[in-house]
Amino acid sequence: MRAFLRRHWAGAPVSANRCLACPCCETTGEAGQRLALGGAQWVALNFASAKNPGGGFLGGAKALEEDMARASALYHCLLRQSEYYTINRAGNSMLCTDHIYSPLVPFFRIRGPAQPVRVPALLCAVTCAAQLCYTARVLLPHAQSLPLEDVMAHFHAHGWARVGRVVQEDTLAALRARTKEMMLGTVHYDGLFFQHDSGSGKYEDLQIKQGFVGPSLHYRKIEKLELDPLFRAFMNNALFERIARTEIPGDVVLYRAVLFAKAAHGGTHLPWHQDGGIFWGLSGQPTLQIWTALDDASAESGCLEVVPGSHRGGLVTRLGGVVHDTAARAANAEDHVIKIPARAGEVLLIHNHLWHRSGVNVTDVPRRALTLCLMDSSIRCVRKKRAPRVFFPLFQRA
């Protein structure tokens, strides 16, 4: 890095050996404003995405790169370096190439849109791909070359498929720990959506729009996990991109990234339902969900139950969501249901229109799973009552 700075420094009289540790309560913008008063020029390290300029800031994500993109002109500088991102998106290796040096980037905010500054601070920025060691070991070695033809054929025929056990144990441990931190409130991001279990365990007794109600391990759902850097690094793995490319022709965006949890001796019964319909407020219908077990999901802990092939009938109602009892009886759903237990680290594919449900957890350990609903970037939010959603870009073509 020192040699890199010496080669690319724009003639500024500063030693490449000099480094300053800033107080942890400062943002990069705040530190830049303070240091600029001294007259010297400083370099800000952007610990960044290797595949998307600005990381996920357009979709509302919050981490170092996203905060820097909101506070400065760095995003527009990175957009000019398309070759860097093209190479990293196309590469099969999880190792990323080179760095990006951006001289004299104006930082015009210190903490979010509400705090602009009168005189922007000019900082040089070095953009380096972050989380390389973590992403390199997200999956077990065989996952990189796992054949997908039979998996996708089963998915198309039955509406679900087993990809296999592909996630490293240390990755699972990190994601489980982060899940607990979110539930207890020790890790928080503005925009996370929480839903607590109902006291009765009945779906109809769930509280709507209540959100975070305080530290608890009995949240049944946490949504917008793309806001968390650890989950974001995991979902950006090469296997998931290969799966998405088999179904989605254009750039791939995230409709939602959700943790579904059933606490030990808890959880909420989820009735037959489909994930789609006009309630979702979209111009098209997503059809691909990637489901990853963070814990063992047994029949006793509330594993997925499905009606194979039910996706071929499309949505039961235009509204989507819960499949009413009359429709379930008419289809003899109970005669065709199968349970799909999964081991921790196992990945399943679920078609959005597949009838699926799950029960409560009667075991001594939690049952947690991450579900990613992916769709083509051409699908738009068409809701009217609120501002249209901007969907997080997950996999972009060169």
NUDREN-589927 format. One record per residue (C-alpha): residue number from 1; y, x, z; residue in three letters. Coordinates in steps of 0.02 Angstrom, whole numbers, always signed. Example, Ala and Ser with C-alpha at 12.3 -4.5 7.8 and 13.67 -1.06 7.14 Angstrom:
# NUDREN-589927
@seq: 1&Y: -225&X: +615&Z: +390&type: Ala
@seq: 2&Y: -53&X: +684&Z: +357&type: Ser
END
This chain:
# NUDREN-589927
@seq: 1&Y: +0&X: +0&Z: +0&type: Met
@seq: 2&Y: +122&X: +142&Z: +41&type: Arg
@seq: 3&Y: +88&X: +222&Z: -129&type: Ala
@seq: 4&Y: +113&X: +53&Z: -211&type: Phe
@seq: 5&Y: +282&X: +32&Z: -127&type: Leu
@seq: 6&Y: +337&X: +205&Z: -176&type: Arg
@seq: 7&Y: +291&X: +173&Z: -359&type: Arg
@seq: 8&Y: +374&X: +3&Z: -370&type: His
@seq: 9&Y: +522&X: +15&Z: -251&type: Trp
@seq: 10&Y: +680&X: -18&Z: -351&type: Ala
@seq: 11&Y: +773&X: +140&Z: -298&type: Gly
@seq: 12&Y: +816&X: +74&Z: -124&type: Ala
@seq: 13&Y: +844&X: +212&Z: +5&type: Pro
@seq: 14&Y: +706&X: +163&Z: +126&type: Val
@seq: 15&Y: +551&X: +251&Z: +189&type: Ser
@seq: 16&Y: +385&X: +174&Z: +138&type: Ala
@seq: 17&Y: +319&X: +229&Z: +308&type: Asn
@seq: 18&Y: +440&X: +118&Z: +402&type: Arg
@seq: 19&Y: +376&X: -47&Z: +469&type: Cys
@seq: 20&Y: +452&X: -174&Z: +585&type: Leu
@seq: 21&Y: +356&X: -293&Z: +699&type: Ala
@seq: 22&Y: +453&X: -455&Z: +713&type: Cys
@seq: 23&Y: +439&X: -578&Z: +857&type: Pro
@seq: 24&Y: +298&X: -701&Z: +826&type: Cys
@seq: 25&Y: +416&X: -849&Z: +844&type: Cys
@seq: 26&Y: +512&X: -802&Z: +686&type: Glu
@seq: 27&Y: +478&X: -865&Z: +512&type: Thr
@seq: 28&Y: +493&X: -743&Z: +367&type: Thr
@seq: 29&Y: +658&X: -825&Z: +320&type: Gly
@seq: 30&Y: +727&X: -802&Z: +496&type: Glu
@seq: 31&Y: +672&X: -621&Z: +504&type: Ala
@seq: 32&Y: +746&X: -590&Z: +332&type: Gly
@seq: 33&Y: +914&X: -662&Z: +383&type: Gln
@seq: 34&Y: +919&X: -556&Z: +540&type: Arg
@seq: 35&Y: +866&X: -394&Z: +454&type: Leu
@seq: 36&Y: +982&X: -418&Z: +306&type: Ala
@seq: 37&Y: +1130&X: -403&Z: +425&type: Leu
@seq: 38&Y: +1086&X: -219&Z: +444&type: Gly
@seq: 39&Y: +1121&X: -182&Z: +262&type: Gly
@seq: 40&Y: +949&X: -112&Z: +218&type: Ala
@seq: 41&Y: +823&X: -196&Z: +104&type: Gln
@seq: 42&Y: +656&X: -253&Z: +173&type: Trp
@seq: 43&Y: +487&X: -298&Z: +103&type: Val
@seq: 44&Y: +400&X: -461&Z: +152&type: Ala
@seq: 45&Y: +211&X: -467&Z: +137&type: Leu
@seq: 46&Y: +150&X: -629&Z: +57&type: Asn
@seq: 47&Y: -31&X: -651&Z: +111&type: Phe
@seq: 48&Y: -72&X: -767&Z: -32&type: Ala
@seq: 49&Y: -188&X: -864&Z: -145&type: Ser
@seq: 50&Y: -265&X: -763&Z: -286&type: Ala
@seq: 51&Y: -283&X: -914&Z: -400&type: Lys
@seq: 52&Y: -132&X: -1027&Z: -372&type: Asn
@seq: 53&Y: +50&X: -970&Z: -366&type: Pro
@seq: 54&Y: +125&X: -1034&Z: -204&type: Gly
@seq: 55&Y: -47&X: -1078&Z: -137&type: Gly
@seq: 56&Y: -50&X: -1263&Z: -97&type: Gly
@seq: 57&Y: +133&X: -1291&Z: -54&type: Phe
@seq: 58&Y: +159&X: -1420&Z: -191&type: Leu
@seq: 59&Y: +25&X: -1526&Z: -107&type: Gly
@seq: 60&Y: +99&X: -1506&Z: +66&type: Gly
@seq: 61&Y: -11&X: -1365&Z: +132&type: Ala
@seq: 62&Y: +61&X: -1253&Z: +268&type: Lys
@seq: 63&Y: +23&X: -1068&Z: +289&type: Ala
@seq: 64&Y: +118&X: -906&Z: +261&type: Leu
@seq: 65&Y: +131&X: -917&Z: +71&type: Glu
@seq: 66&Y: +172&X: -1103&Z: +72&type: Glu
@seq: 67&Y: +311&X: -1079&Z: +200&type: Asp
@seq: 68&Y: +382&X: -934&Z: +101&type: Met
@seq: 69&Y: +377&X: -1038&Z: -59&type: Ala
@seq: 70&Y: +473&X: -1179&Z: +24&type: Arg
@seq: 71&Y: +604&X: -1060&Z: +95&type: Ala
@seq: 72&Y: +639&X: -952&Z: -58&type: Ser
@seq: 73&Y: +629&X: -929&Z: -246&type: Ala
@seq: 74&Y: +463&X: -836&Z: -230&type: Leu
@seq: 75&Y: +361&X: -976&Z: -312&type: Tyr
@seq: 76&Y: +466&X: -964&Z: -470&type: His
@seq: 77&Y: +442&X: -775&Z: -472&type: Cys
@seq: 78&Y: +253&X: -795&Z: -458&type: Leu
@seq: 79&Y: +248&X: -922&Z: -599&type: Leu
@seq: 80&Y: +303&X: -782&Z: -716&type: Arg
@seq: 81&Y: +147&X: -679&Z: -672&type: Gln
@seq: 82&Y: +20&X: -791&Z: -759&type: Ser
@seq: 83&Y: -94&X: -646&Z: -807&type: Glu
@seq: 84&Y: -129&X: -608&Z: -623&type: Tyr
@seq: 85&Y: -191&X: -785&Z: -590&type: Tyr
@seq: 86&Y: -283&X: -800&Z: -756&type: Thr
@seq: 87&Y: -387&X: -645&Z: -718&type: Ile
@seq: 88&Y: -431&X: -701&Z: -542&type: Asn
@seq: 89&Y: -476&X: -879&Z: -594&type: Arg
@seq: 90&Y: -591&X: -814&Z: -730&type: Ala
@seq: 91&Y: -678&X: -681&Z: -626&type: Gly
@seq: 92&Y: -851&X: -710&Z: -553&type: Asn
@seq: 93&Y: -819&X: -589&Z: -411&type: Ser
@seq: 94&Y: -737&X: -647&Z: -251&type: Met
@seq: 95&Y: -637&X: -485&Z: -252&type: Leu
@seq: 96&Y: -462&X: -506&Z: -323&type: Cys
@seq: 97&Y: -359&X: -391&Z: -430&type: Thr
@seq: 98&Y: -196&X: -299&Z: -398&type: Asp
@seq: 99&Y: -37&X: -357&Z: -312&type: His
@seq: 100&Y: +126&X: -435&Z: -370&type: Ile
@seq: 101&Y: +292&X: -351&Z: -328&type: Tyr
@seq: 102&Y: +445&X: -466&Z: -333&type: Ser
@seq: 103&Y: +611&X: -376&Z: -302&type: Pro
@seq: 104&Y: +762&X: -459&Z: -222&type: Leu
@seq: 105&Y: +695&X: -634&Z: -194&type: Val
@seq: 106&Y: +828&X: -750&Z: -120&type: Pro
@seq: 107&Y: +775&X: -836&Z: +43&type: Phe
@seq: 108&Y: +888&X: -987&Z: +61&type: Phe
@seq: 109&Y: +803&X: -1079&Z: +206&type: Arg
@seq: 110&Y: +743&X: -1024&Z: +376&type: Ile
@seq: 111&Y: +639&X: -1171&Z: +437&type: Arg
@seq: 112&Y: +602&X: -1306&Z: +310&type: Gly
@seq: 113&Y: +716&X: -1408&Z: +196&type: Pro
@seq: 114&Y: +831&X: -1460&Z: +339&type: Ala
@seq: 115&Y: +889&X: -1283&Z: +377&type: Gln
@seq: 116&Y: +971&X: -1203&Z: +224&type: Pro
@seq: 117&Y: +1078&X: -1049&Z: +249&type: Val
@seq: 118&Y: +1252&X: -1015&Z: +181&type: Arg
@seq: 119&Y: +1212&X: -842&Z: +113&type: Val
@seq: 120&Y: +1033&X: -812&Z: +55&type: Pro
@seq: 121&Y: +945&X: -655&Z: +115&type: Ala
@seq: 122&Y: +873&X: -545&Z: -22&type: Leu
@seq: 123&Y: +699&X: -483&Z: +19&type: Leu
@seq: 124&Y: +575&X: -394&Z: -90&type: Cys
@seq: 125&Y: +401&X: -472&Z: -83&type: Ala
@seq: 126&Y: +229&X: -400&Z: -108&type: Val
@seq: 127&Y: +101&X: -536&Z: -145&type: Thr
@seq: 128&Y: -77&X: -490&Z: -96&type: Cys
@seq: 129&Y: -229&X: -603&Z: -105&type: Ala
@seq: 130&Y: -279&X: -662&Z: +68&type: Ala
@seq: 131&Y: -447&X: -704&Z: +148&type: Gln
@seq: 132&Y: -545&X: -594&Z: +30&type: Leu
@seq: 133&Y: -673&X: -538&Z: +158&type: Cys
@seq: 134&Y: -692&X: -715&Z: +222&type: Tyr
@seq: 135&Y: -714&X: -793&Z: +51&type: Thr
@seq: 136&Y: -836&X: -658&Z: -3&type: Ala
@seq: 137&Y: -958&X: -713&Z: +132&type: Arg
@seq: 138&Y: -930&X: -901&Z: +131&type: Val
@seq: 139&Y: -1094&X: -935&Z: +40&type: Leu
@seq: 140&Y: -1269&X: -863&Z: +50&type: Leu
@seq: 141&Y: -1302&X: -735&Z: -89&type: Pro
@seq: 142&Y: -1414&X: -848&Z: -194&type: His
@seq: 143&Y: -1278&X: -982&Z: -207&type: Ala
@seq: 144&Y: -1178&X: -885&Z: -335&type: Gln
@seq: 145&Y: -1314&X: -903&Z: -468&type: Ser
@seq: 146&Y: -1393&X: -1066&Z: -410&type: Leu
@seq: 147&Y: -1449&X: -1166&Z: -564&type: Pro
@seq: 148&Y: -1363&X: -1335&Z: -574&type: Leu
@seq: 149&Y: -1447&X: -1424&Z: -721&type: Glu
@seq: 150&Y: -1579&X: -1516&Z: -618&type: Asp
@seq: 151&Y: -1455&X: -1549&Z: -477&type: Val
@seq: 152&Y: -1332&X: -1634&Z: -594&type: Met
@seq: 153&Y: -1470&X: -1731&Z: -682&type: Ala
@seq: 154&Y: -1526&X: -1802&Z: -515&type: His
@seq: 155&Y: -1345&X: -1842&Z: -470&type: Phe
@seq: 156&Y: -1319&X: -1940&Z: -631&type: His
@seq: 157&Y: -1483&X: -2035&Z: -614&type: Ala
@seq: 158&Y: -1480&X: -2075&Z: -428&type: His
@seq: 159&Y: -1298&X: -2058&Z: -375&type: Gly
@seq: 160&Y: -1336&X: -1916&Z: -255&type: Trp
@seq: 161&Y: -1418&X: -1743&Z: -259&type: Ala
@seq: 162&Y: -1462&X: -1598&Z: -147&type: Arg
@seq: 163&Y: -1380&X: -1436&Z: -196&type: Val
@seq: 164&Y: -1468&X: -1343&Z: -55&type: Gly
@seq: 165&Y: -1428&X: -1242&Z: +100&type: Arg
@seq: 166&Y: -1295&X: -1122&Z: +37&type: Val
@seq: 167&Y: -1166&X: -1091&Z: +176&type: Val
@seq: 168&Y: -1168&X: -936&Z: +286&type: Gln
@seq: 169&Y: -1194&X: -965&Z: +472&type: Glu
@seq: 170&Y: -1036&X: -871&Z: +522&type: Asp
@seq: 171&Y: -937&X: -983&Z: +404&type: Thr
@seq: 172&Y: -1012&X: -1138&Z: +485&type: Leu
@seq: 173&Y: -971&X: -1071&Z: +658&type: Ala
@seq: 174&Y: -790&X: -1040&Z: +608&type: Ala
@seq: 175&Y: -770&X: -1214&Z: +533&type: Leu
@seq: 176&Y: -850&X: -1297&Z: +684&type: Arg
@seq: 177&Y: -735&X: -1202&Z: +801&type: Ala
@seq: 178&Y: -582&X: -1251&Z: +698&type: Arg
@seq: 179&Y: -640&X: -1433&Z: +702&type: Thr
@seq: 180&Y: -645&X: -1428&Z: +891&type: Lys
@seq: 181&Y: -472&X: -1348&Z: +899&type: Glu
@seq: 182&Y: -400&X: -1487&Z: +792&type: Met
@seq: 183&Y: -480&X: -1623&Z: +896&type: Met
@seq: 184&Y: -416&X: -1547&Z: +1057&type: Leu
@seq: 185&Y: -242&X: -1520&Z: +984&type: Gly
@seq: 186&Y: -237&X: -1331&Z: +1003&type: Thr
@seq: 187&Y: -221&X: -1315&Z: +813&type: Val
@seq: 188&Y: -106&X: -1440&Z: +730&type: His
@seq: 189&Y: -28&X: -1465&Z: +558&type: Tyr
@seq: 190&Y: +102&X: -1595&Z: +515&type: Asp
@seq: 191&Y: +19&X: -1722&Z: +400&type: Gly
@seq: 192&Y: -158&X: -1717&Z: +470&type: Leu
@seq: 193&Y: -231&X: -1891&Z: +482&type: Phe
@seq: 194&Y: -345&X: -1935&Z: +629&type: Phe
@seq: 195&Y: -450&X: -2088&Z: +666&type: Gln
@seq: 196&Y: -535&X: -2106&Z: +835&type: His
@seq: 197&Y: -704&X: -2187&Z: +862&type: Asp
@seq: 198&Y: -703&X: -2366&Z: +918&type: Ser
@seq: 199&Y: -755&X: -2391&Z: +1099&type: Gly
@seq: 200&Y: -893&X: -2509&Z: +1046&type: Ser
@seq: 201&Y: -960&X: -2402&Z: +904&type: Gly
@seq: 202&Y: -924&X: -2546&Z: +784&type: Lys
@seq: 203&Y: -831&X: -2516&Z: +622&type: Tyr
@seq: 204&Y: -732&X: -2677&Z: +636&type: Glu
@seq: 205&Y: -661&X: -2621&Z: +805&type: Asp
@seq: 206&Y: -581&X: -2462&Z: +735&type: Leu
@seq: 207&Y: -395&X: -2442&Z: +765&type: Gln
@seq: 208&Y: -298&X: -2426&Z: +602&type: Ile
@seq: 209&Y: -151&X: -2304&Z: +585&type: Lys
@seq: 210&Y: -163&X: -2250&Z: +767&type: Gln
@seq: 211&Y: -179&X: -2065&Z: +724&type: Gly
@seq: 212&Y: -195&X: -1929&Z: +854&type: Phe
@seq: 213&Y: -213&X: -2007&Z: +1027&type: Val
@seq: 214&Y: -232&X: -1846&Z: +1127&type: Gly
@seq: 215&Y: -367&X: -1715&Z: +1154&type: Pro
@seq: 216&Y: -538&X: -1791&Z: +1119&type: Ser
@seq: 217&Y: -703&X: -1744&Z: +1037&type: Leu
@seq: 218&Y: -728&X: -1925&Z: +982&type: His
@seq: 219&Y: -623&X: -1926&Z: +823&type: Tyr
@seq: 220&Y: -729&X: -1998&Z: +681&type: Arg
@seq: 221&Y: -616&X: -1935&Z: +543&type: Lys
@seq: 222&Y: -489&X: -1796&Z: +511&type: Ile
@seq: 223&Y: -408&X: -1801&Z: +340&type: Glu
@seq: 224&Y: -300&X: -1680&Z: +238&type: Lys
@seq: 225&Y: -399&X: -1527&Z: +290&type: Leu
@seq: 226&Y: -323&X: -1432&Z: +144&type: Glu
@seq: 227&Y: -176&X: -1403&Z: +262&type: Leu
@seq: 228&Y: -285&X: -1282&Z: +361&type: Asp
@seq: 229&Y: -306&X: -1106&Z: +287&type: Pro
@seq: 230&Y: -485&X: -1088&Z: +350&type: Leu
@seq: 231&Y: -546&X: -1250&Z: +272&type: Phe
@seq: 232&Y: -443&X: -1217&Z: +117&type: Arg
@seq: 233&Y: -526&X: -1047&Z: +92&type: Ala
@seq: 234&Y: -698&X: -1125&Z: +110&type: Phe
@seq: 235&Y: -672&X: -1267&Z: -12&type: Met
@seq: 236&Y: -606&X: -1144&Z: -143&type: Asn
@seq: 237&Y: -777&X: -1061&Z: -163&type: Asn
@seq: 238&Y: -857&X: -1019&Z: -330&type: Ala
@seq: 239&Y: -1005&X: -1137&Z: -315&type: Leu
@seq: 240&Y: -896&X: -1289&Z: -287&type: Phe
@seq: 241&Y: -794&X: -1239&Z: -439&type: Glu
@seq: 242&Y: -950&X: -1226&Z: -546&type: Arg
@seq: 243&Y: -1004&X: -1400&Z: -488&type: Ile
@seq: 244&Y: -833&X: -1473&Z: -523&type: Ala
@seq: 245&Y: -828&X: -1397&Z: -697&type: Arg
@seq: 246&Y: -988&X: -1490&Z: -746&type: Thr
@seq: 247&Y: -902&X: -1658&Z: -715&type: Glu
@seq: 248&Y: -715&X: -1634&Z: -733&type: Ile
@seq: 249&Y: -642&X: -1572&Z: -898&type: Pro
@seq: 250&Y: -466&X: -1525&Z: -844&type: Gly
@seq: 251&Y: -385&X: -1448&Z: -692&type: Asp
@seq: 252&Y: -469&X: -1506&Z: -532&type: Val
@seq: 253&Y: -367&X: -1582&Z: -391&type: Val
@seq: 254&Y: -417&X: -1643&Z: -220&type: Leu
@seq: 255&Y: -404&X: -1828&Z: -184&type: Tyr
@seq: 256&Y: -453&X: -1796&Z: -5&type: Arg
@seq: 257&Y: -536&X: -1668&Z: +108&type: Ala
@seq: 258&Y: -608&X: -1758&Z: +259&type: Val
@seq: 259&Y: -708&X: -1712&Z: +412&type: Leu
@seq: 260&Y: -825&X: -1854&Z: +462&type: Phe
@seq: 261&Y: -889&X: -1830&Z: +639&type: Ala
@seq: 262&Y: -1006&X: -1916&Z: +759&type: Lys
@seq: 263&Y: -991&X: -1850&Z: +936&type: Ala
@seq: 264&Y: -1145&X: -1822&Z: +1043&type: Ala
@seq: 265&Y: -1203&X: -1995&Z: +1102&type: His
@seq: 266&Y: -1060&X: -2071&Z: +1005&type: Gly
@seq: 267&Y: -993&X: -2107&Z: +833&type: Gly
@seq: 268&Y: -955&X: -2266&Z: +740&type: Thr
@seq: 269&Y: -1075&X: -2366&Z: +633&type: His
@seq: 270&Y: -1014&X: -2357&Z: +453&type: Leu
@seq: 271&Y: -1076&X: -2505&Z: +348&type: Pro
@seq: 272&Y: -1123&X: -2506&Z: +164&type: Trp
@seq: 273&Y: -971&X: -2455&Z: +64&type: His
@seq: 274&Y: -909&X: -2372&Z: -96&type: Gln
@seq: 275&Y: -770&X: -2242&Z: -107&type: Asp
@seq: 276&Y: -651&X: -2311&Z: -235&type: Gly
@seq: 277&Y: -563&X: -2466&Z: -300&type: Gly
@seq: 278&Y: -383&X: -2522&Z: -313&type: Ile
@seq: 279&Y: -361&X: -2488&Z: -127&type: Phe
@seq: 280&Y: -361&X: -2303&Z: -170&type: Trp
@seq: 281&Y: -206&X: -2327&Z: -279&type: Gly
@seq: 282&Y: -259&X: -2218&Z: -426&type: Leu
@seq: 283&Y: -242&X: -2229&Z: -614&type: Ser
@seq: 284&Y: -426&X: -2181&Z: -633&type: Gly
@seq: 285&Y: -585&X: -2179&Z: -529&type: Gln
@seq: 286&Y: -650&X: -2015&Z: -453&type: Pro
@seq: 287&Y: -839&X: -2000&Z: -459&type: Thr
@seq: 288&Y: -881&X: -1833&Z: -376&type: Leu
@seq: 289&Y: -891&X: -1795&Z: -191&type: Gln
@seq: 290&Y: -958&X: -1632&Z: -119&type: Ile
@seq: 291&Y: -1029&X: -1659&Z: +56&type: Trp
@seq: 292&Y: -1066&X: -1510&Z: +170&type: Thr
@seq: 293&Y: -1159&X: -1524&Z: +335&type: Ala
@seq: 294&Y: -1076&X: -1419&Z: +471&type: Leu
@seq: 295&Y: -1214&X: -1470&Z: +594&type: Asp
@seq: 296&Y: -1391&X: -1531&Z: +568&type: Asp
@seq: 297&Y: -1381&X: -1713&Z: +514&type: Ala
@seq: 298&Y: -1542&X: -1799&Z: +567&type: Ser
@seq: 299&Y: -1589&X: -1982&Z: +563&type: Ala
@seq: 300&Y: -1555&X: -1986&Z: +750&type: Glu
@seq: 301&Y: -1382&X: -1909&Z: +734&type: Ser
@seq: 302&Y: -1324&X: -2026&Z: +596&type: Gly
@seq: 303&Y: -1369&X: -1946&Z: +430&type: Cys
@seq: 304&Y: -1317&X: -2023&Z: +265&type: Leu
@seq: 305&Y: -1413&X: -2175&Z: +204&type: Glu
@seq: 306&Y: -1400&X: -2227&Z: +22&type: Val
@seq: 307&Y: -1463&X: -2353&Z: -105&type: Val
@seq: 308&Y: -1518&X: -2239&Z: -248&type: Pro
@seq: 309&Y: -1450&X: -2287&Z: -418&type: Gly
@seq: 310&Y: -1326&X: -2413&Z: -348&type: Ser
@seq: 311&Y: -1182&X: -2316&Z: -426&type: His
@seq: 312&Y: -1237&X: -2374&Z: -598&type: Arg
@seq: 313&Y: -1177&X: -2551&Z: -560&type: Gly
@seq: 314&Y: -999&X: -2490&Z: -532&type: Gly
@seq: 315&Y: -886&X: -2562&Z: -398&type: Leu
@seq: 316&Y: -946&X: -2722&Z: -315&type: Val
@seq: 317&Y: -766&X: -2782&Z: -302&type: Thr
@seq: 318&Y: -605&X: -2721&Z: -381&type: Arg
@seq: 319&Y: -539&X: -2683&Z: -208&type: Leu
@seq: 320&Y: -683&X: -2564&Z: -168&type: Gly
@seq: 321&Y: -729&X: -2508&Z: +7&type: Gly
@seq: 322&Y: -850&X: -2608&Z: +114&type: Val
@seq: 323&Y: -994&X: -2695&Z: +24&type: Val
@seq: 324&Y: -1005&X: -2868&Z: +103&type: His
@seq: 325&Y: -1168&X: -2929&Z: +178&type: Asp
@seq: 326&Y: -1190&X: -3062&Z: +44&type: Thr
@seq: 327&Y: -1189&X: -2930&Z: -93&type: Ala
@seq: 328&Y: -1305&X: -2816&Z: +7&type: Ala
@seq: 329&Y: -1430&X: -2959&Z: +33&type: Arg
@seq: 330&Y: -1420&X: -3008&Z: -150&type: Ala
@seq: 331&Y: -1463&X: -2829&Z: -200&type: Ala
@seq: 332&Y: -1603&X: -2815&Z: -70&type: Asn
@seq: 333&Y: -1518&X: -2657&Z: -7&type: Ala
@seq: 334&Y: -1631&X: -2643&Z: +146&type: Glu
@seq: 335&Y: -1784&X: -2635&Z: +34&type: Asp
@seq: 336&Y: -1717&X: -2487&Z: -63&type: His
@seq: 337&Y: -1622&X: -2385&Z: +68&type: Val
@seq: 338&Y: -1670&X: -2203&Z: +95&type: Ile
@seq: 339&Y: -1608&X: -2083&Z: +229&type: Lys
@seq: 340&Y: -1547&X: -1910&Z: +180&type: Ile
@seq: 341&Y: -1561&X: -1790&Z: +327&type: Pro
@seq: 342&Y: -1477&X: -1622&Z: +299&type: Ala
@seq: 343&Y: -1479&X: -1453&Z: +384&type: Arg
@seq: 344&Y: -1320&X: -1365&Z: +438&type: Ala
@seq: 345&Y: -1251&X: -1274&Z: +285&type: Gly
@seq: 346&Y: -1333&X: -1392&Z: +162&type: Glu
@seq: 347&Y: -1228&X: -1466&Z: +21&type: Val
@seq: 348&Y: -1253&X: -1639&Z: -55&type: Leu
@seq: 349&Y: -1168&X: -1723&Z: -203&type: Leu
@seq: 350&Y: -1119&X: -1906&Z: -183&type: Ile
@seq: 351&Y: -1056&X: -2019&Z: -322&type: His
@seq: 352&Y: -905&X: -2119&Z: -263&type: Asn
@seq: 353&Y: -983&X: -2285&Z: -316&type: His
@seq: 354&Y: -1151&X: -2253&Z: -230&type: Leu
@seq: 355&Y: -1184&X: -2375&Z: -87&type: Trp
@seq: 356&Y: -1193&X: -2269&Z: +70&type: His
@seq: 357&Y: -1183&X: -2292&Z: +258&type: Arg
@seq: 358&Y: -1221&X: -2202&Z: +422&type: Ser
@seq: 359&Y: -1264&X: -2249&Z: +600&type: Gly
@seq: 360&Y: -1214&X: -2185&Z: +771&type: Val
@seq: 361&Y: -1270&X: -2022&Z: +850&type: Asn
@seq: 362&Y: -1399&X: -2038&Z: +990&type: Val
@seq: 363&Y: -1428&X: -1850&Z: +1010&type: Thr
@seq: 364&Y: -1353&X: -1722&Z: +1129&type: Asp
@seq: 365&Y: -1259&X: -1628&Z: +992&type: Val
@seq: 366&Y: -1119&X: -1677&Z: +872&type: Pro
@seq: 367&Y: -1146&X: -1716&Z: +688&type: Arg
@seq: 368&Y: -1000&X: -1657&Z: +579&type: Arg
@seq: 369&Y: -984&X: -1648&Z: +390&type: Ala
@seq: 370&Y: -847&X: -1602&Z: +267&type: Leu
@seq: 371&Y: -823&X: -1713&Z: +114&type: Thr
@seq: 372&Y: -718&X: -1661&Z: -35&type: Leu
@seq: 373&Y: -673&X: -1794&Z: -163&type: Cys
@seq: 374&Y: -626&X: -1707&Z: -326&type: Leu
@seq: 375&Y: -546&X: -1777&Z: -482&type: Met
@seq: 376&Y: -458&X: -1729&Z: -643&type: Asp
@seq: 377&Y: -274&X: -1687&Z: -625&type: Ser
@seq: 378&Y: -234&X: -1820&Z: -756&type: Ser
@seq: 379&Y: -271&X: -1955&Z: -626&type: Ile
@seq: 380&Y: -110&X: -2011&Z: -543&type: Arg
@seq: 381&Y: -60&X: -2103&Z: -386&type: Cys
@seq: 382&Y: +5&X: -2275&Z: -435&type: Val
@seq: 383&Y: +48&X: -2349&Z: -266&type: Arg
@seq: 384&Y: +215&X: -2440&Z: -257&type: Lys
@seq: 385&Y: +258&X: -2464&Z: -73&type: Lys
@seq: 386&Y: +272&X: -2278&Z: -34&type: Arg
@seq: 387&Y: +313&X: -2122&Z: -132&type: Ala
@seq: 388&Y: +167&X: -2072&Z: -246&type: Pro
@seq: 389&Y: +51&X: -1940&Z: -176&type: Arg
@seq: 390&Y: +48&X: -1764&Z: -247&type: Val
@seq: 391&Y: -132&X: -1703&Z: -252&type: Phe
@seq: 392&Y: -182&X: -1529&Z: -198&type: Phe
@seq: 393&Y: -231&X: -1417&Z: -347&type: Pro
@seq: 394&Y: -400&X: -1342&Z: -308&type: Leu
@seq: 395&Y: -470&X: -1268&Z: -469&type: Phe
@seq: 396&Y: -355&X: -1233&Z: -617&type: Gln
@seq: 397&Y: -408&X: -1176&Z: -788&type: Arg
@seq: 398&Y: -333&X: -1017&Z: -860&type: Ala
END
